[in-house]
């Protein structure tokens, strides 16, 4: 029987997020694993999402890969339902509270969308999630197109839900410091959306936490560095 690995995506991301990564993982792990994408339900805060996952997973213990928002969801579930988690690989996320200014900005975005509707992710915003220094103009355009496509497929309801329900984030430091679950964090050294100082402190406090710091500023690591990521995931789960 194949071992299931559950994939939890980031904000406004769907199965396309894993499109470059999964073929490489299948080459390295063969038929040993089954990778299952988990869509983030609408209108649930993190405690509700963890309860949902506790009911959703049928195995006694699960193995998780979470990206960005999905990385926080993964860490939250591991912190609050540790008996259900075998091990977790968290990409491009530091599971701590958002800065007050970011929380306020997200609230203002929801208010704006409520008033004027959601026009979709702009190319400028999408480009900020990628490391433009490592791509040609055409390559960057292709990556931006994937991001905009995912955003368009999920649409306004998912966007408002994720902005409204996932802005209040518990700092999971104490819970993860005491966790016995093997956790691996993979992130870019200059990703502005990741608190690397927080992650360094967590690694010092808990030897079960492994940190892999990649060069550059990319946030969308499953799309930008699938080969590197596949190798690390293979090592982590084998």
C-alpha positions as CSV (number, residue, x, y, z in Angstrom):
1,X,0.0,0.0,0.0
2,X,1.3,3.4,-0.9
3,X,2.1,5.9,1.8
4,X,-0.1,9.1,1.4
5,X,1.5,12.5,1.6
6,X,-0.9,15.4,1.9
7,X,-0.1,18.7,0.1
8,X,-1.6,21.9,1.5
9,X,-1.3,24.9,-0.8
10,X,-0.7,28.6,-0.2
11,X,-3.0,31.6,-0.6
12,X,-4.9,31.5,-3.9
13,X,-3.1,28.4,-5.0
14,X,-4.6,25.2,-6.4
15,X,-3.1,22.0,-7.9
16,X,-1.1,23.9,-10.4
17,X,1.2,24.9,-7.5
18,X,2.7,21.3,-7.6
19,X,2.8,20.9,-11.4
20,X,6.6,21.2,-11.6
21,X,7.4,19.4,-8.4
22,X,5.2,16.3,-8.5
23,X,6.7,14.7,-11.7
24,X,10.2,15.1,-10.1
25,X,9.0,13.6,-6.8
26,X,7.5,10.7,-8.6
27,X,10.8,10.0,-10.3
28,X,12.7,9.9,-7.0
29,X,10.2,8.0,-4.9
30,X,8.7,5.8,-7.6
31,X,5.4,4.1,-6.6
32,X,6.1,4.3,-2.8
33,X,4.0,7.4,-2.2
34,X,0.7,8.9,-3.2
35,X,0.5,12.7,-3.2
36,X,-2.9,14.2,-2.3
37,X,-3.7,17.9,-2.8
38,X,-6.0,19.3,0.0
39,X,-8.1,22.3,-1.0
40,X,-8.4,24.9,1.7
41,X,-12.0,25.1,2.8
42,X,-13.7,28.5,2.8
43,X,-14.7,30.5,5.8
44,X,-12.7,28.7,8.4
45,X,-10.2,30.1,10.9
46,X,-7.1,28.1,11.8
47,X,-8.6,26.3,14.7
48,X,-11.6,25.3,12.5
49,X,-9.2,24.2,9.8
50,X,-7.3,22.0,12.2
51,X,-10.6,20.4,13.4
52,X,-11.6,19.9,9.7
53,X,-8.2,18.2,8.9
54,X,-8.5,16.0,12.0
55,X,-11.8,14.7,10.6
56,X,-10.6,14.7,7.0
57,X,-7.5,12.5,7.5
58,X,-8.5,8.8,7.9
59,X,-5.0,7.5,8.8
60,X,-3.9,7.3,12.4
61,X,-0.9,9.5,11.6
62,X,-0.3,11.6,8.5
63,X,2.7,13.1,6.6
64,X,2.2,16.7,5.4
65,X,3.8,19.1,3.0
66,X,2.5,22.7,3.4
67,X,3.4,25.8,1.3
68,X,3.1,29.4,2.6
69,X,-0.4,29.7,4.1
70,X,-0.6,25.9,3.8
71,X,2.7,25.8,5.8
72,X,1.1,27.7,8.6
73,X,-2.0,25.4,8.5
74,X,0.4,22.4,8.6
75,X,2.3,23.8,11.6
76,X,-1.0,24.7,13.4
77,X,-2.3,21.2,12.9
78,X,1.0,19.6,14.1
79,X,1.0,21.9,17.1
80,X,-2.7,21.2,18.2
81,X,-3.1,17.6,17.0
82,X,0.4,16.2,17.5
83,X,-0.8,12.7,17.9
84,X,-2.1,12.8,14.3
85,X,1.2,13.9,12.6
86,X,4.1,11.6,11.6
87,X,6.3,14.4,10.1
88,X,5.9,17.6,8.3
89,X,7.7,19.6,5.6
90,X,6.9,23.3,5.6
91,X,7.8,25.5,2.6
92,X,8.1,29.3,2.7
93,X,6.4,30.0,6.0
94,X,7.4,31.0,9.5
95,X,4.4,30.0,11.8
96,X,4.2,33.2,13.8
97,X,1.8,36.1,14.0
98,X,1.6,38.6,11.2
99,X,2.8,42.1,11.7
100,X,0.0,44.5,12.8
101,X,0.5,46.5,9.6
102,X,0.1,43.4,7.5
103,X,-3.1,42.4,9.4
104,X,-4.5,45.9,8.8
105,X,-3.6,45.9,5.2
106,X,-5.4,42.6,4.7
107,X,-8.5,43.9,6.4
108,X,-8.5,47.0,4.1
109,X,-8.2,44.7,1.1
110,X,-11.3,42.8,2.1
111,X,-13.2,46.0,2.7
112,X,-12.1,47.2,-0.8
113,X,-13.2,44.0,-2.5
114,X,-16.5,44.0,-0.6
115,X,-17.1,47.5,-2.1
116,X,-15.7,47.2,-5.6
117,X,-15.4,43.5,-6.3
118,X,-12.4,41.3,-6.9
119,X,-10.5,42.1,-10.2
120,X,-8.0,39.3,-9.8
121,X,-4.3,39.3,-9.0
122,X,-2.3,41.8,-11.0
123,X,0.9,41.0,-12.9
124,X,2.8,43.4,-10.6
125,X,1.7,41.6,-7.4
126,X,2.4,38.1,-9.0
127,X,5.9,39.2,-10.0
128,X,6.7,40.2,-6.4
129,X,6.3,36.5,-5.4
130,X,9.1,35.4,-7.7
131,X,12.9,36.0,-7.8
132,X,13.1,38.0,-11.1
133,X,16.9,38.0,-10.9
134,X,17.1,34.3,-11.9
135,X,14.6,34.3,-14.8
136,X,14.5,35.6,-18.4
137,X,11.6,37.9,-19.2
138,X,9.7,35.1,-21.0
139,X,10.3,32.6,-18.1
140,X,9.1,35.1,-15.6
141,X,6.0,35.8,-17.7
142,X,5.2,32.0,-17.7
143,X,5.5,31.8,-13.9
144,X,3.3,34.9,-13.5
145,X,0.7,33.4,-15.8
146,X,0.5,30.3,-13.6
147,X,0.0,32.4,-10.5
148,X,-2.7,34.5,-12.2
149,X,-4.4,31.4,-13.5
150,X,-4.6,29.8,-10.0
151,X,-6.0,33.0,-8.6
152,X,-8.6,33.3,-11.4
153,X,-9.7,29.7,-10.9
154,X,-10.3,30.1,-7.2
155,X,-11.9,33.5,-7.6
156,X,-13.4,36.2,-5.3
157,X,-15.0,33.9,-2.7
158,X,-11.8,32.1,-1.9
159,X,-9.8,35.3,-1.9
160,X,-12.1,37.0,0.6
161,X,-12.3,33.9,2.7
162,X,-8.5,33.5,2.9
163,X,-7.9,37.2,3.6
164,X,-10.6,37.4,6.2
165,X,-10.1,34.1,8.0
166,X,-6.3,33.6,8.0
167,X,-5.0,37.0,9.1
168,X,-5.2,36.4,12.9
169,X,-2.3,33.9,13.4
170,X,-1.3,32.4,16.7
171,X,2.5,32.5,17.3
172,X,3.2,28.7,17.5
173,X,6.7,29.1,18.9
174,X,6.1,27.6,22.4
175,X,4.0,24.7,21.0
176,X,6.5,23.9,18.4
177,X,9.4,24.2,20.8
178,X,8.0,21.4,22.8
179,X,7.0,19.3,19.8
180,X,8.5,15.9,19.3
181,X,7.3,15.8,15.6
182,X,10.1,16.0,13.0
183,X,9.6,19.3,11.2
184,X,11.5,20.6,8.2
185,X,11.4,24.2,7.1
186,X,12.5,25.1,3.6
187,X,12.7,28.8,2.6
188,X,14.6,31.4,0.7
189,X,17.1,33.5,2.7
190,X,15.7,36.8,1.4
191,X,12.0,36.0,1.2
192,X,10.3,39.0,2.7
193,X,7.3,36.9,3.7
194,X,9.3,34.6,5.9
195,X,10.6,35.6,9.4
196,X,14.0,33.9,9.3
197,X,15.0,35.2,12.7
198,X,12.0,33.4,14.2
199,X,12.9,30.2,12.4
200,X,16.5,30.4,13.6
201,X,15.3,30.7,17.2
202,X,13.0,27.7,16.8
203,X,15.8,25.6,15.5
204,X,18.0,26.5,18.5
205,X,15.1,25.7,20.8
206,X,14.1,22.3,19.3
207,X,16.5,19.8,17.7
208,X,13.5,18.1,16.0
209,X,13.3,21.2,13.7
210,X,15.5,21.2,10.6
211,X,16.0,24.3,8.6
212,X,17.0,24.4,4.9
213,X,17.8,27.9,3.7
214,X,17.9,28.4,-0.1
215,X,19.6,31.2,-1.9
216,X,17.7,34.1,-3.4
217,X,14.4,35.8,-2.6
218,X,11.8,33.4,-4.2
219,X,8.6,32.7,-2.3
220,X,7.0,30.4,-4.9
221,X,9.6,27.7,-4.4
222,X,7.5,24.8,-5.7
223,X,7.4,26.5,-9.1
224,X,10.8,28.1,-9.1
225,X,13.0,25.5,-7.5
226,X,11.2,22.2,-8.0
227,X,14.4,20.1,-8.6
228,X,16.0,21.3,-5.4
229,X,12.8,21.0,-3.4
230,X,12.2,17.5,-4.8
231,X,15.6,16.4,-3.6
232,X,15.1,17.8,-0.1
233,X,11.6,16.3,0.2
234,X,12.9,12.9,-1.0
235,X,15.7,13.0,1.6
236,X,13.3,14.1,4.3
237,X,10.6,11.4,3.7
238,X,12.8,8.5,2.8
